[in-house]
Amino acid sequence: MKETQTKPWSYSRKLLCQGMRDGVPIALGYFAVSFSLGIAARHAGFTPMQGFLASLLNNASAGEYAAFTLIAAKAAYWEVALITLIANARYLLMSCALAQRFAPGTPFWHRLVIGYDVTDELFGITIARPGLLNPYYTYGAILLAAPAWAGGTALGILAGNALPLRIVSALSVALYGMFLAIIMPPARQNRVVAAFVGISFAASFLCSVLPIVSTMSDGTRTIVLTVVISAAAAALFPVKEQNGEDEADE
């Protein structure tokens, strides 16, 4: 009998559980950050249910904060849509990078679901995995991250200014620790990666203080630095093509 081969996008309980495990610190960080975001939503007149839906459908701190600020200022719909698009433009680059990791023949609906929640943190843990992308790993992380982000916003609206700002800010430090956990392992294994991580830190700091570049939005600076630094890394240290190994069940 002919053996059936497991497709790279086939359901994998193991990968789903791995994604949920790796999504725990992300969910905790999201809850803390979105709690403070809920305070801004409350000032804009959002109810807890409206804030929950807004965060569930738009998992982006900078984009949401800009939108809530404009809504509070009674801006027009097109202004809110335009500013949100600009603030979230960096996710287009992340989506393009993830698109290269899907196996040929992956159903389009998998791409749509992954595209729904491409964030800095979820992109980081997904792109760091070797081989072709099995979407169920990312689904596991999304199952925890998305509800935590939306739930934190709703609770932030309910609590208002009940908690001191220092406590909310302290809780959000978990996100920085998680970023270090993502970038440190590949940086320790590859000197080129480590060098460009350091260059990225330095360039980001310089661009935040230089006269002309500092006037750009954070999202725009991120896009420019990502394109320039990644292009330089690709030109100077090209990666040899390798046949990606599928993520399979053990």
KENU-579104 format. One record per residue (C-alpha): residue number from 1; residue in three letters; y, z, x. Coordinates in pm, whole numbers, plus 50000, padded with zeros to 5 digits. Layout:
<atoms>
<NUM,ALA,<Y,Z,X>>
...
</atoms>
This chain:
<atoms>
<1,MET,<50000,50000,50000>>
<2,LYS,<50352,49926,50115>>
<3,GLU,<50545,50238,50213>>
<4,THR,<50885,50285,50054>>
<5,GLN,<51166,50354,50299>>
<6,THR,<51418,50625,50225>>
<7,LYS,<51761,50472,50185>>
<8,PRO,<52052,50629,50378>>
<9,TRP,<52226,50716,50051>>
<10,SER,<51920,50863,49878>>
<11,TYR,<51941,51211,49729>>
<12,SER,<51868,51482,49983>>
<13,ARG,<51853,51843,49878>>
<14,LYS,<51862,51952,50241>>
<15,LEU,<52184,51762,50315>>
<16,LEU,<52338,51882,49989>>
<17,CYS,<52268,52243,50091>>
<18,GLN,<52402,52178,50441>>
<19,GLY,<52722,52042,50291>>
<20,MET,<52756,52348,50069>>
<21,ARG,<52699,52574,50370>>
<22,ASP,<52965,52397,50576>>
<23,GLY,<53194,52391,50273>>
<24,VAL,<53207,52772,50241>>
<25,PRO,<53487,52830,50498>>
<26,ILE,<53672,52529,50360>>
<27,ALA,<53653,52668,50008>>
<28,LEU,<53779,53009,50124>>
<29,GLY,<54072,52851,50307>>
<30,TYR,<54151,52624,50013>>
<31,PHE,<54153,52918,49773>>
<32,ALA,<54409,53104,49984>>
<33,VAL,<54637,52802,50035>>
<34,SER,<54620,52685,49673>>
<35,PHE,<54698,53038,49555>>
<36,SER,<55041,53010,49716>>
<37,LEU,<55065,52656,49577>>
<38,GLY,<55008,52801,49230>>
<39,ILE,<55325,53005,49268>>
<40,ALA,<55521,52680,49316>>
<41,ALA,<55343,52531,49014>>
<42,ARG,<55445,52834,48808>>
<43,HIS,<55809,52778,48900>>
<44,ALA,<55769,52418,48781>>
<45,GLY,<55655,52542,48440>>
<46,PHE,<55282,52472,48469>>
<47,THR,<55031,52670,48268>>
<48,PRO,<54713,52790,48446>>
<49,MET,<54508,52512,48282>>
<50,GLN,<54763,52246,48377>>
<51,GLY,<54771,52373,48735>>
<52,PHE,<54390,52377,48748>>
<53,LEU,<54369,52015,48635>>
<54,ALA,<54652,51905,48866>>
<55,SER,<54474,52050,49170>>
<56,LEU,<54131,51931,49058>>
<57,LEU,<54258,51572,49035>>
<58,ASN,<54485,51584,49343>>
<59,ASN,<54340,51792,49624>>
<60,ALA,<54634,51766,49863>>
<61,SER,<54863,52053,49956>>
<62,ALA,<55164,51854,50081>>
<63,GLY,<55141,51599,49799>>
<64,GLU,<55106,51862,49531>>
<65,TYR,<55382,52083,49664>>
<66,ALA,<55617,51784,49676>>
<67,ALA,<55518,51689,49322>>
<68,PHE,<55568,52042,49188>>
<69,THR,<55908,52060,49356>>
<70,LEU,<56019,51732,49201>>
<71,ILE,<55885,51830,48860>>
<72,ALA,<56081,52155,48879>>
<73,ALA,<56389,51946,48960>>
<74,LYS,<56317,51727,48653>>
<75,ALA,<56264,51411,48860>>
<76,ALA,<56151,51084,48704>>
<77,TYR,<55780,50995,48684>>
<78,TRP,<55812,50712,48934>>
<79,GLU,<55980,50943,49185>>
<80,VAL,<55693,51192,49161>>
<81,ALA,<55436,50913,49198>>
<82,LEU,<55615,50758,49498>>
<83,ILE,<55662,51083,49688>>
<84,THR,<55301,51184,49623>>
<85,LEU,<55183,50847,49755>>
<86,ILE,<55390,50881,50072>>
<87,ALA,<55284,51241,50132>>
<88,ASN,<54916,51150,50094>>
<89,ALA,<54928,50820,50284>>
<90,ARG,<54738,50961,50582>>
<91,TYR,<54425,50985,50368>>
<92,LEU,<54414,50605,50365>>
<93,LEU,<54339,50613,50738>>
<94,MET,<54066,50870,50688>>
<95,SER,<53911,50664,50409>>
<96,CYS,<53904,50356,50632>>
<97,ALA,<53726,50554,50903>>
<98,LEU,<53469,50692,50659>>
<99,ALA,<53410,50346,50513>>
<100,GLN,<53273,50235,50849>>
<101,ARG,<53008,50508,50838>>
<102,PHE,<52843,50400,50514>>
<103,ALA,<52520,50205,50543>>
<104,PRO,<52531,49844,50422>>
<105,GLY,<52428,49831,50059>>
<106,THR,<52556,50178,49970>>
<107,PRO,<52645,50169,49597>>
<108,PHE,<53017,50147,49530>>
<109,TRP,<53021,50456,49312>>
<110,HIS,<52928,50671,49614>>
<111,ARG,<53238,50542,49790>>
<112,LEU,<53452,50622,49487>>
<113,VAL,<53327,50981,49463>>
<114,ILE,<53378,51042,49836>>
<115,GLY,<53724,50884,49810>>
<116,TYR,<53813,51127,49534>>
<117,ASP,<53824,51419,49775>>
<118,VAL,<53905,51290,50123>>
<119,THR,<54097,51579,50278>>
<120,ASP,<54164,51674,50639>>
<121,GLU,<53890,51937,50643>>
<122,LEU,<53625,51747,50448>>
<123,PHE,<53693,51439,50658>>
<124,GLY,<53652,51647,50973>>
<125,ILE,<53307,51786,50893>>
<126,THR,<53187,51451,50754>>
<127,ILE,<53300,51227,51039>>
<128,ALA,<53157,51472,51295>>
<129,ARG,<52800,51411,51175>>
<130,PRO,<52600,51156,51377>>
<131,GLY,<52447,50842,51235>>
<132,LEU,<52506,50679,50900>>
<133,LEU,<52672,50877,50625>>
<134,ASN,<52459,51024,50351>>
<135,PRO,<52711,51100,50074>>
<136,TYR,<52517,51399,49945>>
<137,TYR,<52625,51603,50246>>
<138,THR,<52989,51555,50151>>
<139,TYR,<52906,51613,49786>>
<140,GLY,<52778,51958,49878>>
<141,ALA,<53106,52047,50048>>
<142,ILE,<53310,51904,49758>>
<143,LEU,<53112,52111,49506>>
<144,LEU,<53262,52424,49664>>
<145,ALA,<53595,52299,49796>>
<146,ALA,<53732,52127,49486>>
<147,PRO,<53675,52415,49237>>
<148,ALA,<53812,52665,49492>>
<149,TRP,<54130,52460,49533>>
<150,ALA,<54177,52420,49159>>
<151,GLY,<54082,52780,49080>>
<152,GLY,<54319,52917,49344>>
<153,THR,<54606,52720,49192>>
<154,ALA,<54532,52855,48845>>
<155,LEU,<54511,53214,48971>>
<156,GLY,<54832,53165,49167>>
<157,ILE,<55007,53067,48846>>
<158,LEU,<54866,53371,48668>>
<159,ALA,<54957,53614,48946>>
<160,GLY,<55298,53463,49013>>
<161,ASN,<55468,53665,49283>>
<162,ALA,<55240,53965,49245>>
<163,LEU,<55098,53938,49597>>
<164,PRO,<55328,53958,49901>>
<165,LEU,<55382,53628,50080>>
<166,ARG,<55251,53779,50406>>
<167,ILE,<54909,53842,50252>>
<168,VAL,<54881,53489,50115>>
<169,SER,<54988,53341,50448>>
<170,ALA,<54736,53559,50636>>
<171,LEU,<54453,53433,50416>>
<172,SER,<54539,53072,50496>>
<173,VAL,<54472,53132,50870>>
<174,ALA,<54106,53060,50789>>
<175,LEU,<54191,52688,50774>>
<176,TYR,<54315,52687,51135>>
<177,GLY,<54001,52862,51252>>
<178,MET,<53792,52604,51068>>
<179,PHE,<53980,52318,51236>>
<180,LEU,<53903,52469,51577>>
<181,ALA,<53535,52493,51480>>
<182,ILE,<53540,52120,51400>>
<183,ILE,<53709,51990,51713>>
<184,MET,<53577,52227,51980>>
<185,PRO,<53208,52118,51991>>
<186,PRO,<53280,51745,52052>>
<187,ALA,<53562,51837,52292>>
<188,ARG,<53322,52048,52500>>
<189,GLN,<53066,51768,52511>>
<190,ASN,<53305,51487,52602>>
<191,ARG,<53594,51516,52848>>
<192,VAL,<53767,51213,52700>>
<193,VAL,<53768,51372,52356>>
<194,ALA,<53894,51698,52504>>
<195,ALA,<54175,51518,52685>>
<196,PHE,<54289,51333,52375>>
<197,VAL,<54273,51652,52167>>
<198,GLY,<54514,51809,52416>>
<199,ILE,<54732,51498,52412>>
<200,SER,<54739,51509,52031>>
<201,PHE,<54853,51872,52032>>
<202,ALA,<55127,51803,52285>>
<203,ALA,<55243,51484,52112>>
<204,SER,<55252,51657,51774>>
<205,PHE,<55470,51935,51914>>
<206,LEU,<55706,51693,52090>>
<207,CYS,<55745,51481,51777>>
<208,SER,<55840,51791,51578>>
<209,VAL,<56136,51865,51810>>
<210,LEU,<56255,51523,51928>>
<211,PRO,<56586,51422,51762>>
<212,ILE,<56484,51106,51574>>
<213,VAL,<56111,51154,51521>>
<214,SER,<56152,51510,51390>>
<215,THR,<56345,51376,51089>>
<216,MET,<56033,51196,50968>>
<217,SER,<55806,51367,50716>>
<218,ASP,<55495,51549,50840>>
<219,GLY,<55270,51293,50674>>
<220,THR,<55451,50998,50836>>
<221,ARG,<55439,51159,51180>>
<222,THR,<55068,51225,51134>>
<223,ILE,<55003,50861,51047>>
<224,VAL,<55203,50729,51344>>
<225,LEU,<55039,50966,51592>>
<226,THR,<54692,50895,51454>>
<227,VAL,<54732,50518,51486>>
<228,VAL,<54892,50529,51832>>
<229,ILE,<54658,50785,51991>>
<230,SER,<54338,50646,51835>>
<231,ALA,<54437,50291,51936>>
<232,ALA,<54501,50405,52293>>
<233,ALA,<54167,50588,52304>>
<234,ALA,<53983,50284,52168>>
<235,ALA,<54150,50049,52418>>
<236,LEU,<54108,50271,52724>>
<237,PHE,<53768,50422,52646>>
<238,PRO,<53577,50191,52408>>
<239,VAL,<53256,50330,52261>>
<240,LYS,<52948,50116,52306>>
<241,GLU,<52785,50005,51981>>
<242,GLN,<52477,50200,51890>>
<243,ASN,<52241,50167,51599>>
<244,GLY,<52328,50465,51378>>
<245,GLU,<52030,50675,51276>>
<246,ASP,<51998,50756,50913>>
<247,GLU,<52027,51114,50800>>
<248,ALA,<51682,51182,50662>>
<249,ASP,<51506,51480,50516>>
<250,GLU,<51296,51694,50747>>
</atoms>
